Amino acid sequence: MDPVARSYDDFIPSSHWITEEGLDTLIIELPGFKKEHLRIQLDNFGNLRTSGERPIDGNRWKRFRKEFRVPDNCNASEIRAKFESGLLTITLPKLITEEEPEPEPKPEPEPEPKPVPAPTVQAPEPEKMKQAVPETDFDKGEVEEGASGLMVGMKAKRKQLMINFAVAAVIMIGVGIFVAYKFRKISEAESTGELLEYFDEF
């Protein structure tokens, strides 16, 4: 007798990716399946093939087939799968590449300072210098007249000084006579006992 042919109910399971820093994880929801019902393959084109089938009732079976593109930076030799509580978890580690250090930017050369031109000083023209200094014409007669006036003024000052000296001498002589008179009075007071009375008056 020929074996009874199976009938299959095909379905597409739900799945989602979890991307982490060094790892990608594919999770496929397969409720009612067991580990021995599943099959995982990686072809030469970077495709991850997942498939599985399980009996439902009698000759009826439930099956699925789904492919996933493996990330380019996946380390294929380290792919691992785990089935637990109706969830197929496939981990795809990423390749670890040493990042080349970025070259340090070269400092830009400082611009050379531009030479500052020295200020030029223009000498005044002889003609302009003559105009800058006002010319003064002195008449010879005016010079002589000014000199005569100066001599007269000096004689007047000298005469005034002589008068001042004479007045000062007269005053000094008068003071000397007064002082001599006072000393003579003091001497007389000493002989007559009137010295104390003199100081009281002074």
BADO-125086 format. One line per 3 residues: for each residue y, x, z of N, C-alpha, C, O. Coordinates in nm, 4 decimals. Layout:
// residues N
Y,X,Z,Y,X,Z,Y,X,Z,Y,X,Z; ...
END
This chain:
// residues 202
-0.1195,0.0842,0.0000,0.0000,0.0000,0.0000,0.1241,0.0873,0.0000,0.1301,0.1912,0.0657; 0.2205,0.0428,-0.0742,0.3474,0.1159,-0.0775,0.4229,0.0910,0.0523,0.4277,-0.0209,0.1033; 0.4805,0.1962,0.1030,0.5615,0.1759,0.2240,0.6757,0.0806,0.1947,0.7247,0.0721,0.0821
0.7166,0.0099,0.2970,0.8258,-0.0865,0.2814,0.9555,-0.0091,0.2629,0.9869,0.0796,0.3424; 1.0301,-0.0416,0.1599,1.1560,0.0278,0.1322,1.2594,-0.0055,0.2393,1.2656,-0.1174,0.2901; 1.3413,0.0967,0.2724,1.4470,0.0777,0.3726,1.5710,0.0171,0.3074,1.5992,0.0387,0.1895
1.6420,-0.0575,0.3866,1.7733,-0.1069,0.3439,1.8795,-0.0431,0.4341,1.8632,-0.0344,0.5558; 1.9883,0.0012,0.3709,2.0909,0.0768,0.4457,2.2226,-0.0013,0.4507,2.2654,-0.0648,0.3543; 2.2831,0.0072,0.5672,2.4201,-0.0433,0.5848,2.5127,0.0790,0.5961,2.5130,0.1480,0.6980
2.5904,0.1046,0.4914,2.6817,0.2201,0.4904,2.8125,0.1839,0.5621,2.8598,0.0705,0.5550; 2.8684,0.2820,0.6301,2.9978,0.2617,0.6981,3.0729,0.3951,0.7014,3.0144,0.5013,0.6800; 3.2018,0.3875,0.7281,3.2868,0.5071,0.7403,3.3306,0.5177,0.8863,3.4050,0.4323,0.9346
3.2860,0.6204,0.9563,3.3206,0.6316,1.0986,3.4673,0.6712,1.1172,3.5283,0.7337,1.0303; 3.5212,0.6336,1.2311,3.6583,0.6746,1.2665,3.6573,0.8216,1.3105,3.5617,0.8692,1.3717; 3.7648,0.8911,1.2781,3.7741,1.0335,1.3141,3.9208,1.0727,1.3304,4.0106,1.0050,1.2802
3.9433,1.1831,1.4013,4.0794,1.2361,1.4156,4.0719,1.3849,1.4511,3.9719,1.4344,1.5032; 4.1825,1.4537,1.4205,4.1930,1.5975,1.4446,4.2799,1.6230,1.5677,4.3742,1.5492,1.5964; 4.2451,1.7296,1.6389,4.3285,1.7811,1.7483,4.3592,1.9278,1.7155,4.2691,2.0113,1.7074
4.4858,1.9562,1.6973,4.5273,2.0923,1.6608,4.5874,2.1614,1.7823,4.6811,2.1108,1.8442; 4.5324,2.2774,1.8155,4.5827,2.3583,1.9259,4.6215,2.4953,1.8738,4.6124,2.5222,1.7540; 4.6658,2.5834,1.9661,4.7183,2.7136,1.9231,4.6130,2.7975,1.8512,4.6411,2.8521,1.7446
4.4928,2.8090,1.9068,4.3907,2.8932,1.8437,4.2673,2.8172,1.8025,4.1621,2.8766,1.7787; 4.2794,2.6831,1.7936,4.1586,2.6037,1.7702,4.1948,2.4694,1.7085,4.2928,2.4060,1.7477; 4.1134,2.4265,1.6103,4.1202,2.2909,1.5549,3.9922,2.2178,1.5948,3.8828,2.2738,1.5890
4.0079,2.0927,1.6351,3.8919,2.0146,1.6804,3.8848,1.8837,1.6025,3.9834,1.8107,1.5926; 3.7657,1.8547,1.5468,3.7408,1.7301,1.4739,3.6504,1.6418,1.5597,3.5432,1.6843,1.6028; 3.6951,1.5186,1.5838,3.6179,1.4244,1.6654,3.5828,1.3028,1.5791,3.6707,1.2382,1.5221
3.4517,1.2728,1.5704,3.4023,1.1590,1.4914,3.3345,1.0613,1.5874,3.2510,1.1006,1.6688; 3.3716,0.9334,1.5767,3.3159,0.8306,1.6653,3.1889,0.7713,1.6018,3.1942,0.7108,1.4947; 3.0746,0.7899,1.6704,2.9447,0.7433,1.6188,2.8676,0.6719,1.7309,2.7687,0.7248,1.7817
2.9123,0.5536,1.7687,2.8400,0.4821,1.8749,2.6992,0.4392,1.8283,2.6805,0.3980,1.7138; 2.6018,0.4499,1.9187,2.4632,0.4106,1.8879,2.3806,0.5203,1.8253,2.2590,0.5053,1.8127; 2.4435,0.6326,1.7847,2.3693,0.7423,1.7227,2.3188,0.8388,1.8298,2.3674,0.8417,1.9428
2.2187,0.9180,1.7889,2.1665,1.0250,1.8715,2.1824,1.1568,1.7961,2.2108,1.1592,1.6764; 2.1634,1.2655,1.8692,2.1828,1.3978,1.8097,2.0898,1.4196,1.6911,2.1297,1.4786,1.5907; 1.9637,1.3713,1.7025,1.8663,1.3936,1.5957,1.8942,1.3091,1.4718,1.8318,1.3300,1.3678
1.9867,1.2143,1.4816,2.0228,1.1316,1.3663,2.1310,1.1969,1.2796,2.1624,1.1460,1.1719; 2.1886,1.3094,1.3253,2.3082,1.3663,1.2604,2.2752,1.4961,1.1880,2.1787,1.5656,1.2196; 2.3605,1.5259,1.0886,2.3454,1.6488,1.0111,2.4853,1.6992,0.9734,2.5715,1.6220,0.9311
2.5058,1.8325,0.9900,2.6358,1.8944,0.9600,2.6110,2.0152,0.8712,2.5249,2.0981,0.9008; 2.6875,2.0252,0.7608,2.6734,2.1363,0.6664,2.8129,2.1841,0.6224,2.9085,2.1068,0.6178; 2.8209,2.3141,0.5903,2.9437,2.3742,0.5364,2.9100,2.4330,0.4009,2.8281,2.5244,0.3918
2.9726,2.3812,0.2939,2.9405,2.4319,0.1606,3.0256,2.5539,0.1271,3.1072,2.5984,0.2078; 3.0053,2.6068,0.0076,3.0748,2.7286,-0.0353,3.2196,2.7031,-0.0764,3.2923,2.7976,-0.1069; 3.2614,2.5794,-0.0777,3.3974,2.5455,-0.1203,3.4888,2.5116,-0.0017,3.6009,2.4642,-0.0203
3.4403,2.5362,0.1186,3.5216,2.5106,0.2366,3.5245,2.3654,0.2778,3.6212,2.3203,0.3392; 3.4194,2.2910,0.2450,3.4104,2.1504,0.2838,3.3047,2.1348,0.3927,3.1953,2.1903,0.3836; 3.3395,2.0586,0.4950,3.2468,2.0302,0.6044,3.1855,1.8919,0.5806,3.2558,1.7909,0.5835
3.0531,1.8883,0.5567,2.9837,1.7631,0.5268,2.9139,1.7125,0.6531,2.8344,1.7831,0.7151; 2.9454,1.5907,0.6885,2.8787,1.5265,0.8024,2.8070,1.4011,0.7516,2.8599,1.3264,0.6693; 2.6876,1.3807,0.8019,2.6098,1.2626,0.7602,2.5138,1.2242,0.8726,2.4853,1.3035,0.9624
2.4647,1.1000,0.8653,2.3693,1.0539,0.9657,2.3198,0.9141,0.9344,2.3846,0.8381,0.8624; 2.2027,0.8810,0.9901,2.1456,0.7477,0.9724,2.0582,0.7154,1.0939,1.9964,0.8037,1.1534; 2.0548,0.5883,1.1285,1.9754,0.5439,1.2432,1.9213,0.4030,1.2150,1.9828,0.3255,1.1418
1.8057,0.3713,1.2741,1.7485,0.2376,1.2500,1.8232,0.1298,1.3272,1.8718,0.1517,1.4382; 1.8306,0.0142,1.2655,1.8952,-0.0993,1.3316,1.7884,-0.2013,1.3736,1.7737,-0.2338,1.4914; 1.7147,-0.2505,1.2734,1.6122,-0.3518,1.3022,1.5135,-0.3549,1.1858,1.5516,-0.3796,1.0714
1.3895,-0.3302,1.2156,1.2883,-0.3332,1.1103,1.3138,-0.2246,1.0084,1.3155,-0.1060,1.0410; 1.3339,-0.2666,0.8831,1.3602,-0.1711,0.7751,1.5104,-0.1475,0.7515,1.5485,-0.0775,0.6577; 1.5909,-0.2034,0.8331,1.7366,-0.1868,0.8159,1.7825,-0.0619,0.8899,1.7460,-0.0365,1.0047
1.8647,0.0152,0.8181,1.9199,0.1395,0.8741,2.0726,0.1413,0.8533,2.1276,0.0824,0.7603; 2.1346,0.2111,0.9444,2.2814,0.2299,0.9352,2.3075,0.3773,0.9066,2.2530,0.4654,0.9731; 2.3919,0.4030,0.8063,2.4150,0.5426,0.7692,2.5620,0.5658,0.7289,2.6372,0.4729,0.6996
2.5981,0.6956,0.7293,2.7352,0.7345,0.6878,2.7278,0.8720,0.6222,2.6310,0.9461,0.6387; 2.8311,0.9029,0.5488,2.8461,1.0348,0.4866,2.9967,1.0578,0.4674,3.0664,0.9779,0.4049; 3.0435,1.1688,0.5230,3.1891,1.1953,0.5155,3.2133,1.3459,0.5112,3.1480,1.4231,0.5814
3.3092,1.3860,0.4264,3.3446,1.5273,0.4119,3.4860,1.5515,0.4657,3.5738,1.4655,0.4583; 3.5040,1.6715,0.5199,3.6349,1.7126,0.5734,3.6684,1.8511,0.5192,3.5817,1.9375,0.5065; 3.7944,1.8696,0.4882,3.8396,2.0000,0.4386,3.8632,2.0930,0.5570,3.9383,2.0613,0.6492
3.7969,2.2091,0.5521,3.8125,2.3068,0.6598,3.9470,2.3778,0.6432,3.9805,2.4178,0.5317; 4.0244,2.3945,0.7490,4.1529,2.4659,0.7380,4.1331,2.6073,0.6841,4.0295,2.6699,0.7065; 4.2340,2.6561,0.6128,4.2233,2.7883,0.5500,4.2111,2.9005,0.6525,4.1472,3.0023,0.6260
4.2718,2.8822,0.7684,4.2674,2.9890,0.8693,4.1515,2.9721,0.9668,4.1566,3.0231,1.0786; 4.0455,2.8997,0.9244,3.9313,2.8748,1.0126,3.8330,2.9920,1.0074,3.8068,3.0486,0.9013; 3.7797,3.0266,1.1241,3.6743,3.1279,1.1335,3.5402,3.0551,1.1200,3.4851,3.0061,1.2186
3.4881,3.0485,0.9964,3.3705,2.9649,0.9668,3.2474,3.0062,1.0462,3.1635,2.9222,1.0788; 3.2361,3.1345,1.0775,3.1163,3.1805,1.1491,3.1136,3.1345,1.2945,3.0106,3.1459,1.3610; 3.2257,3.0827,1.3445,3.2327,3.0404,1.4845,3.2402,2.8884,1.5001,3.2723,2.8394,1.6083
3.2108,2.8124,1.3926,3.2145,2.6662,1.4023,3.0997,2.6184,1.4916,2.9855,2.6617,1.4767; 3.1325,2.5282,1.5848,3.0330,2.4735,1.6763,3.0475,2.3217,1.6815,3.1563,2.2677,1.6615; 2.9323,2.2517,1.7097,2.9316,2.1053,1.7183,2.8603,2.0613,1.8451,2.7666,2.1260,1.8919
2.9080,1.9477,1.9001,2.8490,1.8921,2.0220,2.8548,1.7399,2.0123,2.9564,1.6828,1.9729; 2.7431,1.6749,2.0491,2.7384,1.5286,2.0458,2.7124,1.4775,2.1868,2.6164,1.5172,2.2528; 2.8017,1.3872,2.2315,2.7901,1.3359,2.3672,2.8609,1.2016,2.3761,2.9762,1.1869,2.3354
2.7870,1.1015,2.4318,2.8425,0.9673,2.4564,2.8997,0.9047,2.3299,3.0055,0.8419,2.3340; 2.8301,0.9216,2.2172,2.8715,0.8594,2.0923,2.9862,0.9304,2.0220,3.0414,0.8766,1.9260; 3.0237,1.0501,2.0672,3.1319,1.1266,2.0041,3.0772,1.2594,1.9536,3.0183,1.3368,2.0292
3.0977,1.2846,1.8236,3.0617,1.4126,1.7640,3.1872,1.5004,1.7636,3.2862,1.4695,1.6972; 3.1807,1.6102,1.8391,3.2953,1.7008,1.8518,3.2626,1.8307,1.7807,3.1674,1.8998,1.8168; 3.3419,1.8641,1.6792,3.3229,1.9871,1.6019,3.4450,2.0758,1.6245,3.5577,2.0356,1.5957
3.4223,2.1961,1.6760,3.5322,2.2902,1.7021,3.5364,2.3939,1.5913,3.4334,2.4484,1.5514; 3.6566,2.4204,1.5421,3.6780,2.5161,1.4331,3.7810,2.6194,1.4793,3.9011,2.5968,1.4650; 3.7359,2.7321,1.5344,3.8303,2.8347,1.5807,3.9107,2.8932,1.4647,3.8633,2.9012,1.3513
4.0322,2.9333,1.4962,4.1189,2.9933,1.3948,4.0997,3.1447,1.3921,4.0650,3.2070,1.4924; 4.1231,3.2007,1.2755,4.1178,3.3461,1.2624,4.2335,3.4088,1.3390,4.3466,3.3603,1.3345; 4.2030,3.5176,1.4095,4.3066,3.5894,1.4846,4.3567,3.7032,1.3973,4.2821,3.7959,1.3659
4.4792,3.6960,1.3595,4.5403,3.8007,1.2767,4.6488,3.8695,1.3563,4.7287,3.8059,1.4251; 4.6495,4.0004,1.3454,4.7528,4.0778,1.4142,4.8825,4.0657,1.3369,4.8917,4.1015,1.2195; 4.9810,4.0148,1.4059,5.1113,3.9994,1.3417,5.1831,4.1327,1.3375,5.1977,4.2025,1.4379
5.2267,4.1646,1.2186,5.3018,4.2887,1.2038,5.4397,4.2719,1.2665,5.5076,4.1718,1.2439; 5.4798,4.3707,1.3451,5.6139,4.3585,1.4054,5.7216,4.3586,1.2988,5.7184,4.4354,1.2027; 5.8149,4.2715,1.3193,5.9254,4.2639,1.2240,6.0093,4.3907,1.2324,6.0414,4.4375,1.3416
6.0441,4.4454,1.1181,6.1266,4.5679,1.1221,6.2622,4.5391,1.1836,6.3260,4.4373,1.1566; 6.3030,4.6322,1.2666,6.4335,4.6160,1.3299,6.5436,4.6313,1.2256,6.5395,4.7216,1.1420; 6.6396,4.5439,1.2316,6.7485,4.5553,1.1332,6.8260,4.6843,1.1531,6.8607,4.7221,1.2650
6.8519,4.7500,1.0423,6.9280,4.8738,1.0493,7.0741,4.8422,1.0781,7.1323,4.7507,1.0199; 7.1317,4.9193,1.1686,7.2741,4.8935,1.1971,7.3599,4.9245,1.0759,7.3415,5.0256,1.0081; 7.4514,4.8373,1.0514,7.5408,4.8574,0.9379,7.6359,4.9729,0.9674,7.6915,4.9825,1.0769
7.6541,5.0603,0.8689,7.7469,5.1727,0.8929,7.8885,5.1226,0.9143,7.9364,5.0314,0.8469; 7.9527,5.1855,1.0104,8.0909,5.1466,1.0381,8.1813,5.1901,0.9230,8.1685,5.3014,0.8720; 8.2708,5.1035,0.8831,8.3604,5.1414,0.7730,8.4521,5.2556,0.8143,8.5047,5.2594,0.9255
8.4695,5.3483,0.7210,8.5572,5.4616,0.7492,8.7020,5.4136,0.7588,8.7477,5.3337,0.6771; 8.7733,5.4636,0.8600,8.9137,5.4201,0.8729,8.9970,5.4669,0.7548,8.9879,5.5816,0.7109; 9.0766,5.3768,0.7058,9.1627,5.4108,0.5938,9.2792,5.4967,0.6419,9.3387,5.4679,0.7458
9.3125,5.6025,0.5666,9.4259,5.6868,0.6089,9.5564,5.6090,0.6050,9.5871,5.5385,0.5089; 9.6309,5.6242,0.7116,9.7605,5.5561,0.7204,9.8671,5.6494,0.6644,9.8837,5.7603,0.7153; 9.9388,5.6081,0.5625,10.0414,5.6972,0.5056,10.1524,5.7243,0.6059,10.1993,5.6341,0.6753
10.1934,5.8512,0.6121,10.2994,5.8902,0.7050,10.4322,5.8307,0.6588,10.4614,5.8276,0.5393; 10.5120,5.7838,0.7541,10.6413,5.7255,0.7141,10.7328,5.8320,0.6556,10.7419,5.9438,0.7062; 10.7977,5.7957,0.5518,10.8887,5.8889,0.4843,11.0308,5.8644,0.5334,11.0789,5.7512,0.5381
11.0949,5.9727,0.5692,11.2339,5.9652,0.6154,11.3225,6.0195,0.5043,11.3115,6.1355,0.4647; 11.4079,5.9357,0.4566,11.4948,5.9745,0.3462,11.6256,6.0299,0.4012,11.6980,5.9625,0.4745; 11.6535,6.1527,0.3645,11.7772,6.2160,0.4114,11.8973,6.1488,0.3461,11.8956,6.1206,0.2263
12.0002,6.1236,0.4238,12.1187,6.0594,0.3647,12.1863,6.1515,0.2645,12.1883,6.2736,0.2801; 12.2394,6.0917,0.1651,12.3087,6.1687,0.0625,12.4391,6.2251,0.1185,12.5024,6.1634,0.2041; 12.4781,6.3408,0.0703,12.6021,6.4034,0.1221,12.7221,6.3110,0.1117,12.8076,6.3101,0.2003
12.7293,6.2345,0.0060,12.8445,6.1471,-0.0120,12.8482,6.0407,0.0960,12.9549,6.0066,0.1471; 12.7266,5.9862,0.1320,12.7202,5.8832,0.2349,12.7516,5.9408,0.3716,12.8129,5.8735,0.4545; 12.7095,6.0668,0.3969,12.7401,6.1298,0.5250,12.8905,6.1452,0.5430,12.9433,6.1296,0.6531
12.9569,6.1754,0.4356,13.1020,6.1869,0.4449,13.1644,6.0535,0.4811,13.2606,6.0471,0.5576; 13.1078,5.9457,0.4244,13.1630,5.8144,0.4540,13.1331,5.7725,0.5966,13.2100,5.6969,0.6560; 13.0203,5.8211,0.6540,12.9834,5.7810,0.7894,13.0770,5.8391,0.8930,13.1008,5.7770,0.9966
13.1309,5.9580,0.8668,13.2217,6.0219,0.9623,13.3637,5.9951,0.9175,13.4058,6.0444,0.8129; 13.4392,5.9172,0.9955,13.5781,5.8879,0.9532,13.6635,6.0137,0.9606,13.6572,6.0909,1.0563; 13.7407,6.0307,0.8593,13.8297,6.1459,0.8544,13.9603,6.1129,0.9253,14.0156,6.0044,0.9075
14.0098,6.2073,1.0061,14.1352,6.1891,1.0807,14.2284,6.3029,1.0452,14.1958,6.4202,1.0635; 14.3403,6.2679,0.9961,14.4413,6.3676,0.9595,14.5423,6.3799,1.0726,14.6033,6.2813,1.1141; 14.5589,6.5009,1.1213,14.6573,6.5280,1.2260,14.7755,6.6016,1.1635,14.7588,6.6993,1.0905
14.8914,6.5536,1.1933,15.0120,6.6222,1.1486,15.0417,6.7369,1.2441,15.0317,6.7211,1.3658; 15.0773,6.8497,1.1903,15.1017,6.9664,1.2737,15.2119,6.9388,1.3745,15.2055,6.9870,1.4876; 15.3105,6.8639,1.3363,15.4184,6.8327,1.4295,15.3692,6.7490,1.5453,15.4123,6.7676,1.6590
15.2756,6.6532,1.5155,15.2224,6.5699,1.6228,15.1432,6.6531,1.7209,15.1474,6.6266,1.8410; 15.0700,6.7542,1.6725,14.9926,6.8407,1.7618,15.0847,6.9186,1.8535,15.0594,6.9292,1.9735; 15.1922,6.9734,1.7969,15.2846,7.0505,1.8795,15.3516,6.9617,1.9829,15.3717,7.0014,2.0977
15.3865,6.8380,1.9392,15.4509,6.7465,2.0329,15.3569,6.7107,2.1467,15.4000,6.7001,2.2616; 15.2285,6.6920,2.1162,15.1312,6.6607,2.2208,15.1146,6.7766,2.3166,15.0996,6.7550,2.4369; 15.1168,6.8994,2.2664,15.1024,7.0161,2.3531,15.2221,7.0288,2.4457,15.2067,7.0634,2.5628
15.3428,7.0006,2.3934,15.4629,7.0089,2.4773,15.4569,6.9061,2.5889,15.4905,6.9360,2.7035; 15.4145,6.7859,2.5558,15.4038,6.6820,2.6584,15.3042,6.7205,2.7662,15.3250,6.6912,2.8839; 15.1952,6.7867,2.7260,15.0943,6.8295,2.8238,15.1520,6.9326,2.9189,15.1235,6.9283,3.0385
15.2341,7.0272,2.8675,15.2944,7.1299,2.9520,15.3911,7.0670,3.0514,15.3952,7.1059,3.1681; 15.4691,6.9691,3.0045,15.5647,6.9031,3.0938,15.4916,6.8319,3.2057,15.5333,6.8360,3.3214; 15.3808,6.7658,3.1699,15.3044,6.6945,3.2722,15.2480,6.7898,3.3757,15.2487,6.7591,3.4949
15.1987,6.9059,3.3320,15.1421,7.0031,3.4258,15.2500,7.0564,3.5206,15.2231,7.0763,3.6391; 15.3721,7.0797,3.4698,15.4813,7.1282,3.5550,15.5175,7.0234,3.6592,15.5448,7.0567,3.7745; 15.5178,6.8958,3.6183,15.5529,6.7896,3.7136,15.4491,6.7815,3.8246,15.4839,6.7631,3.9412
15.3201,6.7954,3.7884,15.2150,6.7916,3.8902,15.2263,6.9093,3.9855,15.2049,6.8952,4.1059; 15.2607,7.0274,3.9302,15.2736,7.1457,4.0161,15.3895,7.1280,4.1142,15.3787,7.1661,4.2307; 15.4997,7.0706,4.0673,15.6152,7.0478,4.1542,15.5810,6.9509,4.2665,15.6216,6.9692,4.3813
15.5044,6.8459,4.2304,15.4653,6.7469,4.3307,15.3750,6.8104,4.4358,15.3863,6.7796,4.5544; 15.2844,6.9003,4.3920,15.1968,6.9687,4.4870,15.2771,7.0548,4.5840,15.2464,7.0594,4.7031; 15.3792,7.1224,4.5338,15.4614,7.2075,4.6207,15.5342,7.1237,4.7246,15.5476,7.1638,4.8402
15.5811,7.0063,4.6819,15.6505,6.9180,4.7768,15.5536,6.8720,4.8847,15.5879,6.8672,5.0028; 15.4300,6.8376,4.8418,15.3297,6.7917,4.9388,15.2970,6.9009,5.0392,15.2835,6.8743,5.1586; 15.2844,7.0243,4.9905,15.2566,7.1353,5.0822,15.3708,7.1536,5.1826,15.3469,7.1798,5.3004
15.4940,7.1397,5.1354,15.6090,7.1578,5.2244,15.6115,7.0516,5.3326,15.6366,7.0811,5.4495; 15.5849,6.9263,5.2925,15.5831,6.8176,5.3905,15.4729,6.8405,5.4926,15.4924,6.8192,5.6123; 15.3546,6.8849,5.4437,15.2432,6.9094,5.5351,15.2768,7.0209,5.6328,15.2390,7.0147,5.7498
15.3478,7.1229,5.5855,15.3841,7.2342,5.6740,15.4797,7.1870,5.7828,15.4666,7.2254,5.8990; 15.5775,7.1021,5.7436,15.6725,7.0504,5.8422,15.5998,6.9687,5.9480,15.6291,6.9793,6.0671; 15.5041,6.8865,5.9032,15.4298,6.8032,5.9983,15.3490,6.8901,6.0929,15.3451,6.8638,6.2131
15.2844,6.9937,6.0400,15.2042,7.0814,6.1252,15.2913,7.1539,6.2275,15.2512,7.1719,6.3425; 15.4117,7.1958,6.1846,15.5019,7.2634,6.2789,15.5421,7.1677,6.3898,15.5471,7.2057,6.5068; 15.5714,7.0411,6.3520,15.6096,6.9425,6.4524,15.4974,6.9171,6.5510,15.5209,6.9069,6.6714
15.3732,6.9066,6.4992,15.2574,6.8844,6.5870,15.2405,7.0018,6.6808,15.2090,6.9844,6.7986; 15.2620,7.1238,6.6274,15.2469,7.2428,6.7120,15.3488,7.2439,6.8253,15.3168,7.2788,6.9390; 15.4727,7.2050,6.7924,15.5764,7.2008,6.8963,15.5403,7.0980,7.0020,15.5593,7.1218,7.1213
15.4869,6.9805,6.9575,15.4513,6.8747,7.0516,15.3382,6.9187,7.1431,15.3418,6.8938,7.2636; 15.2368,6.9848,7.0850,15.1236,7.0313,7.1660,15.1697,7.1357,7.2676,15.1261,7.1343,7.3827; 15.2583,7.2266,7.2247,15.3074,7.3296,7.3174,15.3837,7.2654,7.4316,15.3754,7.3087,7.5466
15.4588,7.1606,7.3973,15.5357,7.0907,7.5003,15.4425,7.0251,7.6014,15.4682,7.0291,7.7217; 15.3333,6.9643,7.5523,15.2392,6.8975,7.6420,15.1700,6.9973,7.7333,15.1534,6.9710,7.8524; 15.1292,7.1116,7.6788,15.0640,7.2127,7.7625,15.1585,7.2636,7.8724,15.1182,7.2922,7.9852
15.2837,7.2730,7.8340,15.3799,7.3186,7.9350,15.3949,7.2153,8.0450,15.4093,7.2511,8.1619; 15.3917,7.0866,8.0092,15.4008,6.9809,8.1092,15.2800,6.9843,8.2008,15.2920,6.9632,8.3215; 15.1596,7.0118,8.1412,15.0382,7.0161,8.2246,15.0463,7.1303,8.3241,15.0060,7.1159,8.4395
15.0986,7.2446,8.2791,15.1105,7.3597,8.3695,15.2046,7.3281,8.4849,15.1782,7.3651,8.5993; 15.3140,7.2599,8.4548,15.4074,7.2234,8.5603,15.3449,7.1239,8.6556,15.3706,7.1273,8.7759; 15.2585,7.0308,8.5990,15.1958,6.9309,8.6848,15.0976,6.9955,8.7805,15.0843,6.9503,8.8942
15.0283,7.1001,8.7378,14.9346,7.1684,8.8260,15.0074,7.2291,8.9466,14.9552,7.2323,9.0581; 15.1276,7.2764,8.9209,15.2008,7.3385,9.0313,15.2615,7.2358,9.1251,15.2908,7.2679,9.2402; 15.2812,7.1119,9.0783,15.3450,7.0100,9.1618,15.2483,6.9049,9.2106,15.2892,6.8142,9.2831
15.1148,6.9134,9.1720,15.0154,6.8157,9.2172,15.0210,6.6869,9.1418,14.9735,6.5873,9.1964; 15.0748,6.6770,9.0196,15.0849,6.5547,8.9407,14.9821,6.5491,8.8292,14.9981,6.4687,8.7374; 14.8756,6.6319,8.8325,14.7767,6.6373,8.7245,14.6985,6.5071,8.7156,14.6764,6.4566,8.6056
14.6559,6.4514,8.8295,14.5792,6.3274,8.8308,14.6608,6.2122,8.7752,14.6082,6.1292,8.7011; 14.7849,6.2062,8.8090,14.8716,6.0993,8.7589,14.8906,6.1102,8.6089,14.9060,6.0084,8.5414; 14.8900,6.2301,8.5558,14.9050,6.2495,8.4113,14.7856,6.1919,8.3367,14.8025,6.1229,8.2361
14.6639,6.2202,8.3857,14.5450,6.1681,8.3189,14.5377,6.0167,8.3260,14.4865,5.9519,8.2348; 14.5903,5.9591,8.4374,14.5908,5.8133,8.4462,14.6822,5.7536,8.3409,14.6493,5.6520,8.2797; 14.7978,5.8171,8.3195,14.8895,5.7665,8.2183,14.8314,5.7819,8.0776,14.8547,5.6972,7.9914
14.7573,5.8878,8.0546,14.7019,5.9140,7.9218,14.5894,5.8146,7.8902,14.5302,5.8207,7.7825
END
